[in-house]
Amino acid sequence: MTEPTAGTLDFTPHPGAAPAAIMVRSQMLMELRLLARNGEQLLLTLVIPLLLLIMGTRSDAVVDLGPGRSIDIITPGVLALAVMSTSFTSLAIATGFERRYSVLKRLGAAPLPRWGLLLGKIGAVVVVETVQLIVLTSVARLVGWHPQGGWSALGWLVLLVLLGTAAFGSLGLLIAGTLRAEATLAVANLVYVLLLIGGGLLVPLTRYPGSTHRLLELLPSGALGEGLRDVFAGLNPDVSVVVVLTVWAVVAGGLASRTFRWE
Amino acid sequence: MSLPAVEVRDLVMKYGEVTAVDGLSLSVEAGTVTAILGPNGAGKTTTIETCEGFRRPQSGVVRVLGLNPVTDARALRPRVGVMLQSGGAWVGVRAHEMLRHMASLYAHPLNVEALIERLGLGSCGTTTYRRLSGGQQQRLSLAMALVGRPELIFLDEPTAGLDPQARRATWDLIDELRGAGVTTVLTTHFMDEAEALSDQVYIVDAGRVIAAGTPAELVHAGEENTVRLVAEPSLDVTKLAASLPDGTIVHERQPGDYAIAGVVNPELLAGIAGWCADHGVLPRSISVHRQTLEDRFLELTGKALR
């Protein structure tokens, strides 16, 4: 059988799935294009973190972050925020509307397997996060950020970002797979704002009332924020950071895979 | 005879208390066009989505290309094209982009540009899905079902929302697909669509098949020919029938609207007119009809479509 040449249509059946790697790549690029075209998502993933970073240079005028240079304190928190905005809020909203408009259902009838769809999504999230982290750390350096810890800090950054992505991403899919799209939109944004202000993400735990420390450390936001602040202060993060993020990822991931409804 | 392309036996599907499909059976021969015809809520979409593997049969058996649509989904997906009743694309995706993405998931896809031209989507290539008209969204959805060169396609109301010209173009396309050896299963509540397109029609109502056959068989299995009499309501149909040749059936479809079935000839009309004269009835009209699938449906279900 000959391949169709340009301009001709031969409907004679010739079924077959594309190789898995090609399908996953195509899905990932599709998700990236849609994301890049969506202004609200870009606001969430880049503009807000950048604004907070710039404000961070003068944050003492807004909120007392504690001892030390404010840019050094706020930058790791902004990186943690960037991870949460992409892997949680952005992913949840996009997936919620994919469910709502039967996109997931339709893709489910195409040769792309479900794990391929998930890999495509994870790939897109990781690409966006990489761009975010490069842009944000570059701008932070320009406005005076002095990260400590050298290469070991970079290693920890990669590990904590991956764990944080797994935890937040699982939570995002848990919400998107069970609630209606409108409810997902509301919950994802609300959680974003709540954790940004009160979740130990941007502001060091020491600035919160003493009785809340244990609770905040158990939140994925508190763990990721605190972990990244330790890392760029040249310290090894507490083992509880890794444990907390892993537990959230496993529990939320397990729940999401059992409750996710494709339509 | 070769294996049926689709076989449904005694399918039962319930949503809570509501029974959507109630012991439905059908069989689709490869290379043919089969229409599942029925009013909204008849169970058409549930049936077709069970064949597509979206739902697991609660009772009964579904086989598609000889396989189980749920457990053999991986093997079936490349071979089966699906057009959902609505949605299926990202709201922000461009029409061509969506189709190219679908094409990238298959090993031997159709030429995307040619398919876009064929479906009249050339002018809206860079238009996002949310800005496409309902008809354009339908045609994109149809293109998405075809692009992977499937053996079998399931089309859920493929012409809903299309203007007459686009509808006709879709019919021609489905005809061409049959010529190329593609098996088509479609749902519709348009009688003329089922009559014009399909080799086999299943009339479905309240989750059951109430009649099946070729369009010609279905029409002939009903009243051969019909005279429609419009007059005052509540005439005595038994006495009217008794005054007419043996085998003539009269029933009042709606108040004042009578269907008279039998051998339609000038004598029958004279007989009807004579009975009316004897009983002081002034008909508003007496007309002769060739029965359509629509009449047949009305006769079977006692209700109009939709």
Interface residues (C-beta under 8 A of the other chain):
Chain A: E3 P4 T5 A6 G7 T8 L9 D10 F11 T12 P13 H14 P15 G16 A17 A18 I22 M23 S26 Q27 M30 R33 L34 R37 N38 F97 E98 Y101 S102 V103 K105 R106 G108 A109 A110 P111 L112 P113 E263
Chain B: E52 G53 F54 R74 R77 P78 R79 V80 V82 L84 S86 G87 G88 A89 W90 V91 G92 V93 E97 H101 M102 S104 L105 Y106 A107 H108 L110 N111 E113 A114 L115 R118 M144 L146 G148 R149 P150 E151 E176 L177 A180 G181 V182
